[in-house]
């Protein structure tokens, strides 16, 4: 057995009482001895690798049996040397055959950890080695002693030889071991290149050539403590990683003390580090811990279960996940890739890891009016810290939080400064919320949070500059800077390729501060197009920000390349930009086109395929919207869905036109806040086949400024007002819609009543009725009515009260007939044009026919 550490000459080997590697064999043929020497070297290499933990990772019984066979062949050769039969050809052939057979011993399980080229290098002659570092030398001694302790019980072992720089230190450690009175007298030197170093170099790749990375390797080796499996896992996770901070973080995680009842602290910590880069594949890995058979599970069956459990979307996606987990050494494949299994020791520690996450230690002190943060000892074991909505003004200088993953400090309005080292010992922190605090900057320790996934700074009005270091948060998914006063975004933000949500605002920008040059852009060029995972984007700017107007065309072009975008909030100074966005993004399957434009005055929406309510557009922000035209939005069922109410909605809207709305049922749904739709002057409804409700009793109260109503081709309408108020409870002397002057009702086959008994439109001047065969009684306040337009047959069929007949007899010219064989729109336009002249008076003889008709 031999142990070899990083570039050291220390080598320990012990073998059966057989071949002495330094002893000359005078009577054996040269070829046989060469073969035997090669076999012994392979045995030495296997023993060396088996000395690295975890000891149960290999098929150790098979290797031990082979080692015993090698020891036996050594014994036979020794006997052959001493006997008179040493020169017999047949015996030499038999031994040569046995040696060849033993050389074919499979090391496939070892090669999973140590690549074959490293093993082949070790099988060659000794290499000149450099003097090891003191800490690595101590490490070598420690593991050599531990392995000897494990194998001293083997009776065939007779000698142990020690050579190297620090052989006395090793001997002093061995003197106190049980069984050291046995005699060991054989020394065999193994090549000095380090197995662990070779494993790291082979897995990590070219980044090992970086001098800045090399200085962390020795420390990482020390933290791995010779653990071959943990080293392999870490090395594969660090492949191609040239960020020094991540190497430093890996070393830090490996050195953490156990936070659960784990059997293998180093492996547990290694898996903790590795999982941070798995993303959605982590859930698939978690499923494997409980589903995979120890002997292997069919890959297609495994992926099928992932698809069924919505862990992956398709079989192809599942294939990629399996490949990634196999490459990470977390899973193993066999039978030409058709069978998948997980190593037992990995499974055990993953279960410990997942159980630790399922039982977090939570400190929940939100809304307590605290003026001071919890004491240092409180932070040590906590996984979640909830301190929002307090009055905390000072945080601890250097809290030690090895397990903290969620930190909520929002709405601490007295918090102005974060201590420089506050985030220094929070290696697994994933979510930080500092919203609505008074902080102006972030400490350098914050940028060591390499696992950070979500960061919130909403409403931090004193925060004006985002440092370049933010680009190093490679796993950041959510960055919310809405309500800050930042003047621009750093170029490095384009490196945040895992972002799914980004919200920024630029109200801190002052045009007098800078010139509109490329170097002074508030948003770097071509950075948005790098964020291919982005699902939600909000860019809030001051409309007077000329810097935004300069770059907005480029921004729109970049946004159009985001295939996964679902929600967008953006200020667009020109309508043509809105059309560009609409044409580019409306075809995306998951995109929800949110023209949530805070300063928009006009909204035109045509043929939206999925929208069910205008409320989905965030109309609470449309404080200046005056004109709204919707056409052929076939999924819209109600214009406004107020939900739980409480907000004034569309308070500035003056004109609302709805055309060809296939599934529209109502104008308003839910509670109505006073002031909503208060400015509405014109409501036009064309071809809404499912519309049943126009005005509710509550909606009438808000529409004090409505002047014109057009309802055309809405076959399900039977009254303009829908209510369930008993007739005896209806108001008698209160008129609703007090400024309504013009009503047009066309193609309404089920219309029976104007308002179901509710008094409306006391100032009505124009009434146009066409193709409304069921509409037989007017029931209108007639004080200012100047013209009634309709078919002559309909007019003659109206049912009048005596008071109405008397009123009509004094207004012989009030009715203007519509001809059925002429275009309705053209006739209405002509009547509207001629109406002023008609109101000024005509010859009585010209209207005698109408008077007679009225009397009928």
Secondary structure, DSSP 8 states (H G I E B T S, - for coil): -----TT---EEE--BSS--TTS--SSS-HHHHHHHHHHHHHHHHHHHHHTSS-TTSS-HHHHHHHHHHHHHHHHHHHHHHHSGGGG-HHHHHHHHHHHHHHHT---HHHHTTS-HHHHHHHHSS--------HHHHHHHHHHHHHHHHHHTT-TTB---EEESTTHHHHHHHHTTSTTTTS----------S-HHHHHHHHHH-GGGG-HHHHHHHHHHHHHHTT-HHHHHHHHHHTTT---HHHHHHHHHHHT---SSS-S-HHHHHHHHHHHTTTTTHHHHHHHHHHH--TT-EEHHHHHHHHHHTTSSSSHHHHHHHHHHHHHTTSSEEETTTTEEE--HHHHHHHHHHHHHHHT--EEE-TTS--SS---HHHHSS-SEEE--SS------SS-B-TT--EEE-TT-TT-----TTTTTB-TT--EEE-TT-------GGGGG-TT--EEE-TT-TT-----GGGGG-TT--EEEETT-------GGGGG-TT-SEEEEE-TT--GGGS-S-GGG-SS-TTSGGG-TT--EEEEE--TT-HHHHHHHHHHHHHHTT-TT--EEEE--SSHHHHHHHHHHHTTSTT-B-----TT--EEEEE--SS--BGGGG-GGG-TT--EEEEES-TT--EEEE-TT--S--STT--EEEEE--TT--EEEES---TTTTTT--EEEEE--TT---SEEHHHHHH-TT--EEEEES-TT-SBSEE----GGGS-SS--BSTT--EEEEES-TT--BSSTT--B-TT--EEEEES-TT--------SS--EEEEEHHHHHH----HHHHHHHHT-TT-EEEE-TTS-HHHHHHHHHHHHHHHHT---GGGGHHHHHHHH-
